[in-house]
Amino acid sequence: MQAMDFESKSADATGSVRPSMRILVIEDDKEAANWLIKGLSESGHVADHAADGEQGLNMASEGLYDVLIVDRMLREFKVQANVGR
């Protein structure tokens, strides 16, 4: 998935405006990723998806994300060893 530049704000349940976060979901289970991205989008955030650890690491290294949500059970990716990179 292509990363996009953004500057966005969203209103919470009380009507208060807050900045949206840019979130990267690194998840190899497509159904779980879609569920997460749907919920994050409905909450006013911008979420991108990486289907594997290598793609996620490449996307995260661009530095465009406020938060990473990482499947710690990724088969080919040692999350603890790579998140700090």
C-alpha positions as CSV (number, residue, x, y, z in Angstrom):
1,M,0.0,0.0,0.0
2,Q,1.3,3.4,-0.9
3,A,1.9,5.9,1.9
4,M,0.2,9.3,1.5
5,D,1.0,12.7,3.0
6,F,-1.8,14.2,5.2
7,E,-2.7,16.8,7.7
8,S,-6.0,16.0,9.2
9,K,-8.1,16.6,12.3
10,S,-11.2,14.7,13.5
11,A,-13.8,15.3,16.1
12,D,-14.3,12.9,19.0
13,A,-17.6,11.9,20.5
14,T,-17.7,15.2,22.5
15,G,-17.2,17.2,19.4
16,S,-13.6,18.2,20.4
17,V,-11.3,18.4,17.5
18,R,-8.1,16.4,17.8
19,P,-5.3,15.7,15.3
20,S,-5.6,12.4,13.5
21,M,-2.7,9.9,13.8
22,R,-1.0,8.2,10.9
23,I,-0.8,4.5,11.8
24,L,0.9,1.6,10.1
25,V,-0.6,-1.8,10.7
26,I,1.9,-4.6,10.0
27,E,-0.2,-7.8,9.9
28,D,-0.1,-10.8,7.7
29,D,-3.7,-11.8,8.4
30,K,-5.6,-9.8,5.8
31,E,-9.0,-10.1,7.7
32,A,-7.4,-8.9,10.9
33,A,-5.7,-6.0,9.1
34,N,-8.9,-5.0,7.4
35,W,-10.8,-5.0,10.7
36,L,-8.1,-2.9,12.4
37,I,-7.9,-0.4,9.5
38,K,-11.7,0.0,9.4
39,G,-11.9,0.8,13.1
40,L,-9.0,3.2,13.0
41,S,-10.5,5.0,10.0
42,E,-13.8,5.2,11.7
43,S,-12.1,6.8,14.6
44,G,-10.6,9.5,12.3
45,H,-7.1,8.1,11.8
46,V,-5.2,7.4,8.6
47,A,-4.1,3.8,8.5
48,D,-1.9,2.0,6.0
49,H,-1.3,-1.8,5.8
50,A,1.9,-3.8,5.3
51,A,1.3,-7.5,4.7
52,D,4.7,-8.6,6.0
53,G,7.5,-7.6,8.1
54,E,9.9,-6.6,5.4
55,Q,7.3,-4.3,3.7
56,G,6.4,-2.9,7.1
57,L,10.0,-2.1,8.0
58,N,10.5,-0.4,4.6
59,M,7.3,1.7,5.1
60,A,8.1,2.5,8.8
61,S,11.6,3.6,7.8
62,E,10.1,6.5,5.8
63,G,9.2,8.0,9.2
64,L,5.7,9.0,8.2
65,Y,3.9,7.2,11.1
66,D,2.9,8.2,14.6
67,V,2.1,4.7,15.6
68,L,3.0,1.1,14.5
69,I,0.7,-1.8,15.2
70,V,2.7,-4.9,14.7
71,D,1.7,-8.5,14.7
72,R,4.2,-9.9,17.1
73,M,3.7,-13.4,15.6
74,L,4.9,-12.5,12.0
75,R,6.5,-15.7,10.6
76,E,9.5,-14.2,8.9
77,F,10.0,-11.1,11.0
78,K,11.6,-10.9,14.5
79,V,9.5,-8.0,15.7
80,Q,11.6,-7.2,18.9
81,A,14.8,-7.2,16.9
82,N,13.5,-4.9,14.1
83,V,11.1,-2.4,15.8
84,G,14.0,-0.4,17.2
85,R,15.7,-0.1,13.8
